[in-house]
Amino acid sequence: MSPSIGEVVAVSLSDTHTFSKQNTDAIHLVKGLGVQGDAHLGETVKHRSRVAQDPTQPNLRQVHLIHAELFEELQDSGFQVSPGQIGENITTRGISLLTLPTGAILRIGESAIVEITGLRNPCPQLNRFQKGLMDALLGHDAEGNLVRKAGVMGIVLAGGEVRPGDPIQVELPALPHRPLERV
């Protein structure tokens, strides 16, 4: 089976713990740390709630990715959301991020490699951004299981520059695949 190909729509970062991130022409991924210049850069957790629990936890949330198709779905429901506004670093198109297994590899641009570690858990800050947005990013599958739609998180295996328009190649890990869980 050939690997799936997608593309980068937008890249964003914030050097402070703001909810939204600024779109930029390029971001630089740093191996083992995350997005250079972003508040979540580091080997250990940087999300405030995780730091409060245990600041020595490994940072499995170095890079946040969301599929642009989600914004279109939200717009159809009356929300106005665009790349970077709900905190992601990389907005993608053409890849079903939420169905990737744990350990999937994304080769982005010329040299960056991100390993998918899990799902972003929607948080109440979403409702402060737009009323009802948190519920819109949660759903249920046919069996009634909770579905988190707020994107995926990853760690940087190889650094490099990432720009809008860069291709993304997906490589699946060996079987059996483990479904993504909240990280």
Secondary structure, DSSP 8 states (H G I E B T S, - for coil): ----EEEEEEEEE-SS--SS-EEES-EEEETTTEETT-TT-SSB--SHHHHHH-TTSB-S-SEEEEEHHHHHHHHHTT----TTTTS-SEEEES--GGG-BTT-EEEETTTEEEEEEEE----THHHHHSTTHHHHTEEE-TT--EEE-S-EEEEEEE-EEE-TT-EEEEE--SSS--B--B-
